Amino acid sequence: MTTKAPSPVQPSSPDSMEAIAYDSVAGIPTLEPHDRDRLGYALWLWLKYRKDSLEVAVHAAGVRFLIPEDEALGRVRERLKAKGIQP
């Protein structure tokens, strides 16, 4: 029996919505790393569809922050503005 190597992962472009979303939430302290991943996914959905406000998207992600939610939202806003996106 043999085992095949996993498929290689190709990183996305630094200007893609996925990269912007996940870079915007990097470093935000959460209880578990998966909470930060969930926040990145929620932010990606917000960037793609813009159905609700950014506040609603962050709150709806259900992330267990280790800092106040308002502070995390402020960090996300700053990083989005640095990328040229007006939240």
PDB file of N, CA, C and O in Angstrom, chain B, residues numbered from 101:
ATOM      1  N   MET B 101       0.841  -1.169   0.000  1.00  0.00           N
ATOM      2  CA  MET B 101       0.000   0.000   0.000  1.00  0.00           C
ATOM      3  C   MET B 101       0.895   1.243   0.000  1.00  0.00           C
ATOM      4  O   MET B 101       1.853   1.322   0.768  1.00  0.00           O
ATOM      5  N   THR B 102       0.581   2.202  -0.855  1.00  0.00           N
ATOM      6  CA  THR B 102       1.369   3.429  -0.913  1.00  0.00           C
ATOM      7  C   THR B 102       0.484   4.626  -0.579  1.00  0.00           C
ATOM      8  O   THR B 102      -0.739   4.591  -0.713  1.00  0.00           O
ATOM      9  N   THR B 103       1.139   5.651  -0.153  1.00  0.00           N
ATOM     10  CA  THR B 103       0.432   6.887   0.171  1.00  0.00           C
ATOM     11  C   THR B 103       0.921   7.974  -0.763  1.00  0.00           C
ATOM     12  O   THR B 103       2.125   8.178  -0.920  1.00  0.00           O
ATOM     13  N   LYS B 104      -0.005   8.661  -1.374  1.00  0.00           N
ATOM     14  CA  LYS B 104       0.357   9.751  -2.271  1.00  0.00           C
ATOM     15  C   LYS B 104       0.591  11.024  -1.469  1.00  0.00           C
ATOM     16  O   LYS B 104       0.008  11.228  -0.405  1.00  0.00           O
ATOM     17  N   ALA B 105       1.445  11.858  -2.000  1.00  0.00           N
ATOM     18  CA  ALA B 105       1.682  13.158  -1.367  1.00  0.00           C
ATOM     19  C   ALA B 105       0.449  14.039  -1.559  1.00  0.00           C
ATOM     20  O   ALA B 105      -0.256  13.901  -2.559  1.00  0.00           O
ATOM     21  N   PRO B 106       0.181  14.939  -0.617  1.00  0.00           N
ATOM     22  CA  PRO B 106      -0.978  15.816  -0.778  1.00  0.00           C
ATOM     23  C   PRO B 106      -0.783  16.771  -1.957  1.00  0.00           C
ATOM     24  O   PRO B 106       0.342  17.070  -2.356  1.00  0.00           O
ATOM     25  N   SER B 107      -1.876  17.227  -2.486  1.00  0.00           N
ATOM     26  CA  SER B 107      -1.822  18.182  -3.593  1.00  0.00           C
ATOM     27  C   SER B 107      -1.192  19.476  -3.105  1.00  0.00           C
ATOM     28  O   SER B 107      -1.420  19.888  -1.967  1.00  0.00           O
ATOM     29  N   PRO B 108      -0.404  20.119  -3.956  1.00  0.00           N
ATOM     30  CA  PRO B 108       0.206  21.389  -3.540  1.00  0.00           C
ATOM     31  C   PRO B 108      -0.852  22.488  -3.447  1.00  0.00           C
ATOM     32  O   PRO B 108      -1.816  22.515  -4.212  1.00  0.00           O
ATOM     33  N   VAL B 109      -0.647  23.374  -2.509  1.00  0.00           N
ATOM     34  CA  VAL B 109      -1.567  24.491  -2.313  1.00  0.00           C
ATOM     35  C   VAL B 109      -0.990  25.718  -3.003  1.00  0.00           C
ATOM     36  O   VAL B 109       0.170  26.073  -2.792  1.00  0.00           O
ATOM     37  N   GLN B 110      -1.796  26.354  -3.818  1.00  0.00           N
ATOM     38  CA  GLN B 110      -1.346  27.557  -4.505  1.00  0.00           C
ATOM     39  C   GLN B 110      -1.878  28.772  -3.746  1.00  0.00           C
ATOM     40  O   GLN B 110      -3.091  28.926  -3.602  1.00  0.00           O
ATOM     41  N   PRO B 111      -0.990  29.628  -3.264  1.00  0.00           N
ATOM     42  CA  PRO B 111      -1.462  30.819  -2.547  1.00  0.00           C
ATOM     43  C   PRO B 111      -2.195  31.769  -3.484  1.00  0.00           C
ATOM     44  O   PRO B 111      -1.872  31.870  -4.667  1.00  0.00           O
ATOM     45  N   SER B 112      -3.170  32.451  -2.943  1.00  0.00           N
ATOM     46  CA  SER B 112      -3.915  33.410  -3.759  1.00  0.00           C
ATOM     47  C   SER B 112      -3.112  34.695  -3.918  1.00  0.00           C
ATOM     48  O   SER B 112      -2.155  34.951  -3.187  1.00  0.00           O
ATOM     49  N   SER B 113      -3.520  35.473  -4.870  1.00  0.00           N
ATOM     50  CA  SER B 113      -2.871  36.757  -5.122  1.00  0.00           C
ATOM     51  C   SER B 113      -3.046  37.662  -3.907  1.00  0.00           C
ATOM     52  O   SER B 113      -4.104  37.626  -3.278  1.00  0.00           O
ATOM     53  N   PRO B 114      -2.045  38.474  -3.551  1.00  0.00           N
ATOM     54  CA  PRO B 114      -2.183  39.372  -2.392  1.00  0.00           C
ATOM     55  C   PRO B 114      -3.293  40.410  -2.548  1.00  0.00           C
ATOM     56  O   PRO B 114      -3.736  40.998  -1.561  1.00  0.00           O
ATOM     57  N   ASP B 115      -3.744  40.636  -3.783  1.00  0.00           N
ATOM     58  CA  ASP B 115      -4.812  41.603  -4.030  1.00  0.00           C
ATOM     59  C   ASP B 115      -6.192  40.957  -4.117  1.00  0.00           C
ATOM     60  O   ASP B 115      -7.183  41.651  -4.344  1.00  0.00           O
ATOM     61  N   SER B 116      -6.270  39.643  -3.939  1.00  0.00           N
ATOM     62  CA  SER B 116      -7.561  38.964  -4.028  1.00  0.00           C
ATOM     63  C   SER B 116      -8.395  39.251  -2.780  1.00  0.00           C
ATOM     64  O   SER B 116      -7.863  39.610  -1.729  1.00  0.00           O
ATOM     65  N   MET B 117      -9.710  39.087  -2.914  1.00  0.00           N
ATOM     66  CA  MET B 117     -10.604  39.318  -1.771  1.00  0.00           C
ATOM     67  C   MET B 117     -10.285  38.383  -0.617  1.00  0.00           C
ATOM     68  O   MET B 117     -10.375  38.774   0.547  1.00  0.00           O
ATOM     69  N   GLU B 118      -9.909  37.141  -0.937  1.00  0.00           N
ATOM     70  CA  GLU B 118      -9.596  36.175   0.117  1.00  0.00           C
ATOM     71  C   GLU B 118      -8.394  36.639   0.929  1.00  0.00           C
ATOM     72  O   GLU B 118      -8.413  36.605   2.159  1.00  0.00           O
ATOM     73  N   ALA B 119      -7.353  37.071   0.231  1.00  0.00           N
ATOM     74  CA  ALA B 119      -6.147  37.514   0.921  1.00  0.00           C
ATOM     75  C   ALA B 119      -6.417  38.767   1.749  1.00  0.00           C
ATOM     76  O   ALA B 119      -5.927  38.885   2.872  1.00  0.00           O
ATOM     77  N   ILE B 120      -7.184  39.690   1.207  1.00  0.00           N
ATOM     78  CA  ILE B 120      -7.520  40.916   1.939  1.00  0.00           C
ATOM     79  C   ILE B 120      -8.314  40.576   3.198  1.00  0.00           C
ATOM     80  O   ILE B 120      -8.038  41.117   4.269  1.00  0.00           O
ATOM     81  N   ALA B 121      -9.290  39.689   3.078  1.00  0.00           N
ATOM     82  CA  ALA B 121     -10.128  39.320   4.227  1.00  0.00           C
ATOM     83  C   ALA B 121      -9.298  38.670   5.333  1.00  0.00           C
ATOM     84  O   ALA B 121      -9.380  39.076   6.492  1.00  0.00           O
ATOM     85  N   TYR B 122      -8.508  37.672   4.982  1.00  0.00           N
ATOM     86  CA  TYR B 122      -7.753  36.948   6.000  1.00  0.00           C
ATOM     87  C   TYR B 122      -6.588  37.768   6.543  1.00  0.00           C
ATOM     88  O   TYR B 122      -6.231  37.619   7.712  1.00  0.00           O
ATOM     89  N   ASP B 123      -5.989  38.629   5.727  1.00  0.00           N
ATOM     90  CA  ASP B 123      -4.938  39.520   6.230  1.00  0.00           C
ATOM     91  C   ASP B 123      -5.505  40.553   7.193  1.00  0.00           C
ATOM     92  O   ASP B 123      -4.820  40.986   8.119  1.00  0.00           O
ATOM     93  N   SER B 124      -6.758  40.948   6.974  1.00  0.00           N
ATOM     94  CA  SER B 124      -7.382  41.961   7.825  1.00  0.00           C
ATOM     95  C   SER B 124      -7.681  41.451   9.225  1.00  0.00           C
ATOM     96  O   SER B 124      -7.800  42.244  10.159  1.00  0.00           O
ATOM     97  N   VAL B 125      -7.802  40.148   9.382  1.00  0.00           N
ATOM     98  CA  VAL B 125      -8.107  39.590  10.699  1.00  0.00           C
ATOM     99  C   VAL B 125      -6.891  38.930  11.351  1.00  0.00           C
ATOM    100  O   VAL B 125      -6.971  38.472  12.491  1.00  0.00           O
ATOM    101  N   ALA B 126      -5.783  38.883  10.642  1.00  0.00           N
ATOM    102  CA  ALA B 126      -4.571  38.260  11.191  1.00  0.00           C
ATOM    103  C   ALA B 126      -4.110  39.033  12.426  1.00  0.00           C
ATOM    104  O   ALA B 126      -4.065  40.263  12.425  1.00  0.00           O
ATOM    105  N   GLY B 127      -3.778  38.309  13.446  1.00  0.00           N
ATOM    106  CA  GLY B 127      -3.259  38.930  14.659  1.00  0.00           C
ATOM    107  C   GLY B 127      -4.318  39.375  15.653  1.00  0.00           C
ATOM    108  O   GLY B 127      -3.973  39.827  16.744  1.00  0.00           O
ATOM    109  N   ILE B 128      -5.576  39.264  15.316  1.00  0.00           N
ATOM    110  CA  ILE B 128      -6.634  39.609  16.275  1.00  0.00           C
ATOM    111  C   ILE B 128      -6.737  38.453  17.263  1.00  0.00           C
ATOM    112  O   ILE B 128      -6.953  37.312  16.855  1.00  0.00           O
ATOM    113  N   PRO B 129      -6.587  38.729  18.553  1.00  0.00           N
ATOM    114  CA  PRO B 129      -6.591  37.642  19.528  1.00  0.00           C
ATOM    115  C   PRO B 129      -7.974  37.009  19.699  1.00  0.00           C
ATOM    116  O   PRO B 129      -8.955  37.680  20.022  1.00  0.00           O
ATOM    117  N   THR B 130      -8.013  35.705  19.472  1.00  0.00           N
ATOM    118  CA  THR B 130      -9.247  34.936  19.629  1.00  0.00           C
ATOM    119  C   THR B 130      -8.966  33.738  20.522  1.00  0.00           C
ATOM    120  O   THR B 130      -7.814  33.373  20.752  1.00  0.00           O
ATOM    121  N   LEU B 131     -10.028  33.140  21.015  1.00  0.00           N
ATOM    122  CA  LEU B 131      -9.871  31.992  21.911  1.00  0.00           C
ATOM    123  C   LEU B 131      -9.185  30.832  21.191  1.00  0.00           C
ATOM    124  O   LEU B 131      -8.316  30.174  21.765  1.00  0.00           O
ATOM    125  N   GLU B 132      -9.566  30.580  19.950  1.00  0.00           N
ATOM    126  CA  GLU B 132      -8.970  29.508  19.159  1.00  0.00           C
ATOM    127  C   GLU B 132      -8.664  30.024  17.760  1.00  0.00           C
ATOM    128  O   GLU B 132      -9.325  30.952  17.292  1.00  0.00           O
ATOM    129  N   PRO B 133      -7.681  29.447  17.083  1.00  0.00           N
ATOM    130  CA  PRO B 133      -7.366  29.895  15.718  1.00  0.00           C
ATOM    131  C   PRO B 133      -8.549  29.761  14.757  1.00  0.00           C
ATOM    132  O   PRO B 133      -8.682  30.551  13.822  1.00  0.00           O
ATOM    133  N   HIS B 134      -9.399  28.771  14.983  1.00  0.00           N
ATOM    134  CA  HIS B 134     -10.551  28.592  14.093  1.00  0.00           C
ATOM    135  C   HIS B 134     -11.534  29.756  14.200  1.00  0.00           C
ATOM    136  O   HIS B 134     -12.260  30.043  13.249  1.00  0.00           O
ATOM    137  N   ASP B 135     -11.561  30.421  15.343  1.00  0.00           N
ATOM    138  CA  ASP B 135     -12.399  31.611  15.474  1.00  0.00           C
ATOM    139  C   ASP B 135     -11.920  32.690  14.513  1.00  0.00           C
ATOM    140  O   ASP B 135     -12.733  33.364  13.880  1.00  0.00           O
ATOM    141  N   ARG B 136     -10.626  32.857  14.402  1.00  0.00           N
ATOM    142  CA  ARG B 136     -10.062  33.858  13.487  1.00  0.00           C
ATOM    143  C   ARG B 136     -10.342  33.464  12.033  1.00  0.00           C
ATOM    144  O   ARG B 136     -10.617  34.325  11.197  1.00  0.00           O
ATOM    145  N   ASP B 137     -10.272  32.160  11.735  1.00  0.00           N
ATOM    146  CA  ASP B 137     -10.605  31.692  10.389  1.00  0.00           C
ATOM    147  C   ASP B 137     -12.061  31.988  10.061  1.00  0.00           C
ATOM    148  O   ASP B 137     -12.383  32.408   8.950  1.00  0.00           O
ATOM    149  N   ARG B 138     -12.935  31.764  11.034  1.00  0.00           N
ATOM    150  CA  ARG B 138     -14.358  32.034  10.831  1.00  0.00           C
ATOM    151  C   ARG B 138     -14.596  33.521  10.604  1.00  0.00           C
ATOM    152  O   ARG B 138     -15.437  33.899   9.788  1.00  0.00           O
ATOM    153  N   LEU B 139     -13.863  34.361  11.319  1.00  0.00           N
ATOM    154  CA  LEU B 139     -13.973  35.803  11.126  1.00  0.00           C
ATOM    155  C   LEU B 139     -13.475  36.186   9.731  1.00  0.00           C
ATOM    156  O   LEU B 139     -14.084  37.026   9.068  1.00  0.00           O
ATOM    157  N   GLY B 140     -12.387  35.585   9.288  1.00  0.00           N
ATOM    158  CA  GLY B 140     -11.887  35.848   7.947  1.00  0.00           C
ATOM    159  C   GLY B 140     -12.895  35.460   6.885  1.00  0.00           C
ATOM    160  O   GLY B 140     -13.071  36.179   5.901  1.00  0.00           O
ATOM    161  N   TYR B 141     -13.557  34.330   7.075  1.00  0.00           N
ATOM    162  CA  TYR B 141     -14.580  33.895   6.121  1.00  0.00           C
ATOM    163  C   TYR B 141     -15.760  34.861   6.128  1.00  0.00           C
ATOM    164  O   TYR B 141     -16.281  35.210   5.069  1.00  0.00           O
ATOM    165  N   ALA B 142     -16.182  35.294   7.309  1.00  0.00           N
ATOM    166  CA  ALA B 142     -17.294  36.245   7.399  1.00  0.00           C
ATOM    167  C   ALA B 142     -16.928  37.564   6.713  1.00  0.00           C
ATOM    168  O   ALA B 142     -17.766  38.182   6.057  1.00  0.00           O
ATOM    169  N   LEU B 143     -15.694  37.980   6.867  1.00  0.00           N
ATOM    170  CA  LEU B 143     -15.241  39.211   6.226  1.00  0.00           C
ATOM    171  C   LEU B 143     -15.182  39.039   4.709  1.00  0.00           C
ATOM    172  O   LEU B 143     -15.528  39.959   3.968  1.00  0.00           O
ATOM    173  N   TRP B 144     -14.749  37.876   4.246  1.00  0.00           N
ATOM    174  CA  TRP B 144     -14.745  37.598   2.811  1.00  0.00           C
ATOM    175  C   TRP B 144     -16.166  37.662   2.241  1.00  0.00           C
ATOM    176  O   TRP B 144     -16.386  38.238   1.176  1.00  0.00           O
ATOM    177  N   LEU B 145     -17.125  37.068   2.956  1.00  0.00           N
ATOM    178  CA  LEU B 145     -18.521  37.145   2.508  1.00  0.00           C
ATOM    179  C   LEU B 145     -19.005  38.587   2.462  1.00  0.00           C
ATOM    180  O   LEU B 145     -19.716  38.981   1.538  1.00  0.00           O
ATOM    181  N   TRP B 146     -18.617  39.375   3.464  1.00  0.00           N
ATOM    182  CA  TRP B 146     -19.012  40.784   3.488  1.00  0.00           C
ATOM    183  C   TRP B 146     -18.404  41.527   2.300  1.00  0.00           C
ATOM    184  O   TRP B 146     -19.091  42.315   1.650  1.00  0.00           O
ATOM    185  N   LEU B 147     -17.146  41.288   2.013  1.00  0.00           N
ATOM    186  CA  LEU B 147     -16.500  41.941   0.879  1.00  0.00           C
ATOM    187  C   LEU B 147     -17.162  41.546  -0.446  1.00  0.00           C
ATOM    188  O   LEU B 147     -17.283  42.365  -1.357  1.00  0.00           O
ATOM    189  N   LYS B 148     -17.579  40.306  -0.539  1.00  0.00           N
ATOM    190  CA  LYS B 148     -18.155  39.804  -1.787  1.00  0.00           C
ATOM    191  C   LYS B 148     -19.580  40.301  -2.019  1.00  0.00           C
ATOM    192  O   LYS B 148     -19.929  40.670  -3.140  1.00  0.00           O
ATOM    193  N   TYR B 149     -20.405  40.315  -0.975  1.00  0.00           N
ATOM    194  CA  TYR B 149     -21.828  40.620  -1.158  1.00  0.00           C
ATOM    195  C   TYR B 149     -22.264  41.964  -0.579  1.00  0.00           C
ATOM    196  O   TYR B 149     -23.209  42.567  -1.088  1.00  0.00           O
ATOM    197  N   ARG B 150     -21.609  42.441   0.460  1.00  0.00           N
ATOM    198  CA  ARG B 150     -21.947  43.714   1.118  1.00  0.00           C
ATOM    199  C   ARG B 150     -23.444  43.834   1.436  1.00  0.00           C
ATOM    200  O   ARG B 150     -24.059  44.870   1.184  1.00  0.00           O
ATOM    201  N   LYS B 151     -24.014  42.771   1.984  1.00  0.00           N
ATOM    202  CA  LYS B 151     -25.444  42.780   2.306  1.00  0.00           C
ATOM    203  C   LYS B 151     -25.743  43.574   3.571  1.00  0.00           C
ATOM    204  O   LYS B 151     -26.711  44.334   3.607  1.00  0.00           O
ATOM    205  N   ASP B 152     -24.951  43.414   4.575  1.00  0.00           N
ATOM    206  CA  ASP B 152     -25.160  44.087   5.850  1.00  0.00           C
ATOM    207  C   ASP B 152     -23.965  44.986   6.145  1.00  0.00           C
ATOM    208  O   ASP B 152     -23.033  45.087   5.347  1.00  0.00           O
ATOM    209  N   SER B 153     -24.011  45.625   7.286  1.00  0.00           N
ATOM    210  CA  SER B 153     -22.874  46.463   7.679  1.00  0.00           C
ATOM    211  C   SER B 153     -21.727  45.564   8.153  1.00  0.00           C
ATOM    212  O   SER B 153     -21.919  44.379   8.425  1.00  0.00           O
ATOM    213  N   LEU B 154     -20.555  46.145   8.244  1.00  0.00           N
ATOM    214  CA  LEU B 154     -19.387  45.407   8.730  1.00  0.00           C
ATOM    215  C   LEU B 154     -19.608  44.968  10.174  1.00  0.00           C
ATOM    216  O   LEU B 154     -19.185  43.879  10.562  1.00  0.00           O
ATOM    217  N   GLU B 155     -20.261  45.802  10.964  1.00  0.00           N
ATOM    218  CA  GLU B 155     -20.546  45.460  12.358  1.00  0.00           C
ATOM    219  C   GLU B 155     -21.380  44.191  12.455  1.00  0.00           C
ATOM    220  O   GLU B 155     -21.107  43.323  13.283  1.00  0.00           O
ATOM    221  N   VAL B 156     -22.395  44.087  11.610  1.00  0.00           N
ATOM    222  CA  VAL B 156     -23.269  42.912  11.616  1.00  0.00           C
ATOM    223  C   VAL B 156     -22.482  41.675  11.196  1.00  0.00           C
ATOM    224  O   VAL B 156     -22.645  40.607  11.788  1.00  0.00           O
ATOM    225  N   ALA B 157     -21.635  41.809  10.185  1.00  0.00           N
ATOM    226  CA  ALA B 157     -20.847  40.674   9.703  1.00  0.00           C
ATOM    227  C   ALA B 157     -19.905  40.152  10.789  1.00  0.00           C
ATOM    228  O   ALA B 157     -19.788  38.943  10.988  1.00  0.00           O
ATOM    229  N   VAL B 158     -19.237  41.068  11.488  1.00  0.00           N
ATOM    230  CA  VAL B 158     -18.302  40.658  12.543  1.00  0.00           C
ATOM    231  C   VAL B 158     -19.060  40.015  13.699  1.00  0.00           C
ATOM    232  O   VAL B 158     -18.635  38.982  14.219  1.00  0.00           O
ATOM    233  N   HIS B 159     -20.159  40.603  14.099  1.00  0.00           N
ATOM    234  CA  HIS B 159     -20.939  40.057  15.213  1.00  0.00           C
ATOM    235  C   HIS B 159     -21.537  38.694  14.848  1.00  0.00           C
ATOM    236  O   HIS B 159     -21.542  37.774  15.666  1.00  0.00           O
ATOM    237  N   ALA B 160     -22.038  38.572  13.624  1.00  0.00           N
ATOM    238  CA  ALA B 160     -22.683  37.330  13.195  1.00  0.00           C
ATOM    239  C   ALA B 160     -21.695  36.172  13.071  1.00  0.00           C
ATOM    240  O   ALA B 160     -22.104  35.011  13.078  1.00  0.00           O
ATOM    241  N   ALA B 161     -20.409  36.472  12.958  1.00  0.00           N
ATOM    242  CA  ALA B 161     -19.415  35.409  12.856  1.00  0.00           C
ATOM    243  C   ALA B 161     -19.330  34.584  14.143  1.00  0.00           C
ATOM    244  O   ALA B 161     -18.875  33.441  14.119  1.00  0.00           O
ATOM    245  N   GLY B 162     -19.766  35.160  15.257  1.00  0.00           N
ATOM    246  CA  GLY B 162     -19.776  34.419  16.517  1.00  0.00           C
ATOM    247  C   GLY B 162     -18.394  34.122  17.057  1.00  0.00           C
ATOM    248  O   GLY B 162     -18.179  33.086  17.686  1.00  0.00           O
ATOM    249  N   VAL B 163     -17.470  35.010  16.821  1.00  0.00           N
ATOM    250  CA  VAL B 163     -16.084  34.809  17.238  1.00  0.00           C
ATOM    251  C   VAL B 163     -15.941  35.072  18.732  1.00  0.00           C
ATOM    252  O   VAL B 163     -16.548  35.995  19.275  1.00  0.00           O
ATOM    253  N   ARG B 164     -15.131  34.249  19.384  1.00  0.00           N
ATOM    254  CA  ARG B 164     -14.836  34.425  20.804  1.00  0.00           C
ATOM    255  C   ARG B 164     -13.525  35.214  20.910  1.00  0.00           C
ATOM    256  O   ARG B 164     -12.434  34.646  20.956  1.00  0.00           O
ATOM    257  N   PHE B 165     -13.670  36.524  20.947  1.00  0.00           N
ATOM    258  CA  PHE B 165     -12.512  37.415  21.006  1.00  0.00           C
ATOM    259  C   PHE B 165     -11.913  37.422  22.407  1.00  0.00           C
ATOM    260  O   PHE B 165     -12.611  37.190  23.395  1.00  0.00           O
ATOM    261  N   LEU B 166     -10.614  37.690  22.479  1.00  0.00           N
ATOM    262  CA  LEU B 166      -9.945  37.898  23.761  1.00  0.00           C
ATOM    263  C   LEU B 166      -9.803  39.384  24.064  1.00  0.00           C
ATOM    264  O   LEU B 166      -9.220  39.768  25.078  1.00  0.00           O
ATOM    265  N   ILE B 167     -10.339  40.212  23.178  1.00  0.00           N
ATOM    266  CA  ILE B 167     -10.391  41.663  23.342  1.00  0.00           C
ATOM    267  C   ILE B 167     -11.839  42.080  23.120  1.00  0.00           C
ATOM    268  O   ILE B 167     -12.620  41.284  22.598  1.00  0.00           O
ATOM    269  N   PRO B 168     -12.226  43.284  23.493  1.00  0.00           N
ATOM    270  CA  PRO B 168     -13.599  43.707  23.222  1.00  0.00           C
ATOM    271  C   PRO B 168     -13.899  43.679  21.718  1.00  0.00           C
ATOM    272  O   PRO B 168     -13.031  43.973  20.896  1.00  0.00           O
ATOM    273  N   GLU B 169     -15.120  43.329  21.380  1.00  0.00           N
ATOM    274  CA  GLU B 169     -15.521  43.232  19.977  1.00  0.00           C
ATOM    275  C   GLU B 169     -15.340  44.563  19.248  1.00  0.00           C
ATOM    276  O   GLU B 169     -14.968  44.579  18.075  1.00  0.00           O
ATOM    277  N   ASP B 170     -15.598  45.671  19.929  1.00  0.00           N
ATOM    278  CA  ASP B 170     -15.429  46.985  19.306  1.00  0.00           C
ATOM    279  C   ASP B 170     -13.979  47.234  18.914  1.00  0.00           C
ATOM    280  O   ASP B 170     -13.710  47.820  17.865  1.00  0.00           O
ATOM    281  N   GLU B 171     -13.045  46.793  19.749  1.00  0.00           N
ATOM    282  CA  GLU B 171     -11.632  46.965  19.444  1.00  0.00           C
ATOM    283  C   GLU B 171     -11.239  46.113  18.230  1.00  0.00           C
ATOM    284  O   GLU B 171     -10.500  46.571  17.359  1.00  0.00           O
ATOM    285  N   ALA B 172     -11.737  44.876  18.181  1.00  0.00           N
ATOM    286  CA  ALA B 172     -11.461  44.003  17.032  1.00  0.00           C
ATOM    287  C   ALA B 172     -12.035  44.609  15.756  1.00  0.00           C
ATOM    288  O   ALA B 172     -11.393  44.583  14.706  1.00  0.00           O
ATOM    289  N   LEU B 173     -13.239  45.151  15.849  1.00  0.00           N
ATOM    290  CA  LEU B 173     -13.861  45.794  14.693  1.00  0.00           C
ATOM    291  C   LEU B 173     -13.039  46.991  14.233  1.00  0.00           C
ATOM    292  O   LEU B 173     -12.884  47.215  13.032  1.00  0.00           O
ATOM    293  N   GLY B 174     -12.517  47.753  15.172  1.00  0.00           N
ATOM    294  CA  GLY B 174     -11.669  48.893  14.834  1.00  0.00           C
ATOM    295  C   GLY B 174     -10.403  48.461  14.105  1.00  0.00           C
ATOM    296  O   GLY B 174      -9.979  49.110  13.149  1.00  0.00           O
ATOM    297  N   ARG B 175      -9.804  47.371  14.555  1.00  0.00           N
ATOM    298  CA  ARG B 175      -8.592  46.861  13.890  1.00  0.00           C
ATOM    299  C   ARG B 175      -8.902  46.423  12.462  1.00  0.00           C
ATOM    300  O   ARG B 175      -8.128  46.684  11.541  1.00  0.00           O
ATOM    301  N   VAL B 176     -10.039  45.757  12.288  1.00  0.00           N
ATOM    302  CA  VAL B 176     -10.428  45.310  10.947  1.00  0.00           C
ATOM    303  C   VAL B 176     -10.662  46.523  10.045  1.00  0.00           C
ATOM    304  O   VAL B 176     -10.219  46.538   8.897  1.00  0.00           O
ATOM    305  N   ARG B 177     -11.351  47.531  10.558  1.00  0.00           N
ATOM    306  CA  ARG B 177     -11.600  48.751   9.772  1.00  0.00           C
ATOM    307  C   ARG B 177     -10.291  49.407   9.328  1.00  0.00           C
ATOM    308  O   ARG B 177     -10.150  49.797   8.169  1.00  0.00           O
ATOM    309  N   GLU B 178      -9.339  49.525  10.248  1.00  0.00           N
ATOM    310  CA  GLU B 178      -8.047  50.146   9.930  1.00  0.00           C
ATOM    311  C   GLU B 178      -7.328  49.386   8.829  1.00  0.00           C
ATOM    312  O   GLU B 178      -6.777  49.990   7.908  1.00  0.00           O
ATOM    313  N   ARG B 179      -7.334  48.072   8.921  1.00  0.00           N
ATOM    314  CA  ARG B 179      -6.636  47.257   7.923  1.00  0.00           C
ATOM    315  C   ARG B 179      -7.333  47.316   6.570  1.00  0.00           C
ATOM    316  O   ARG B 179      -6.671  47.305   5.532  1.00  0.00           O
ATOM    317  N   LEU B 180      -8.657  47.379   6.571  1.00  0.00           N
ATOM    318  CA  LEU B 180      -9.378  47.514   5.302  1.00  0.00           C
ATOM    319  C   LEU B 180      -9.097  48.874   4.673  1.00  0.00           C
ATOM    320  O   LEU B 180      -8.900  48.968   3.461  1.00  0.00           O
ATOM    321  N   LYS B 181      -9.077  49.924   5.486  1.00  0.00           N
ATOM    322  CA  LYS B 181      -8.769  51.266   4.961  1.00  0.00           C
ATOM    323  C   LYS B 181      -7.365  51.318   4.392  1.00  0.00           C
ATOM    324  O   LYS B 181      -7.125  51.992   3.390  1.00  0.00           O
ATOM    325  N   ALA B 182      -6.423  50.604   5.026  1.00  0.00           N
ATOM    326  CA  ALA B 182      -5.054  50.576   4.531  1.00  0.00           C
ATOM    327  C   ALA B 182      -4.983  49.893   3.150  1.00  0.00           C
ATOM    328  O   ALA B 182      -4.091  50.181   2.353  1.00  0.00           O
ATOM    329  N   LYS B 183      -5.927  48.997   2.886  1.00  0.00           N
ATOM    330  CA  LYS B 183      -5.988  48.319   1.580  1.00  0.00           C
ATOM    331  C   LYS B 183      -6.823  49.097   0.578  1.00  0.00           C
ATOM    332  O   LYS B 183      -6.980  48.667  -0.565  1.00  0.00           O
ATOM    333  N   GLY B 184      -7.365  50.250   0.998  1.00  0.00           N
ATOM    334  CA  GLY B 184      -8.156  51.079   0.087  1.00  0.00           C
ATOM    335  C   GLY B 184      -9.621  50.723   0.034  1.00  0.00           C
ATOM    336  O   GLY B 184     -10.317  51.117  -0.902  1.00  0.00           O
ATOM    337  N   ILE B 185     -10.110  49.982   1.021  1.00  0.00           N
ATOM    338  CA  ILE B 185     -11.524  49.583   1.063  1.00  0.00           C
ATOM    339  C   ILE B 185     -12.204  50.388   2.136  1.00  0.00           C
ATOM    340  O   ILE B 185     -11.758  50.399   3.283  1.00  0.00           O
ATOM    341  N   GLN B 186     -13.280  51.064   1.781  1.00  0.00           N
ATOM    342  CA  GLN B 186     -14.038  51.863   2.745  1.00  0.00           C
ATOM    343  C   GLN B 186     -15.144  51.008   3.353  1.00  0.00           C
ATOM    344  O   GLN B 186     -16.110  50.672   2.668  1.00  0.00           O
ATOM    345  N   PRO B 187     -15.016  50.654   4.624  1.00  0.00           N
ATOM    346  CA  PRO B 187     -16.058  49.824   5.277  1.00  0.00           C
ATOM    347  C   PRO B 187     -17.324  50.603   5.571  1.00  0.00           C
ATOM    348  O   PRO B 187     -18.279  50.046   6.111  1.00  0.00           O
TER     349      PRO B 187
END
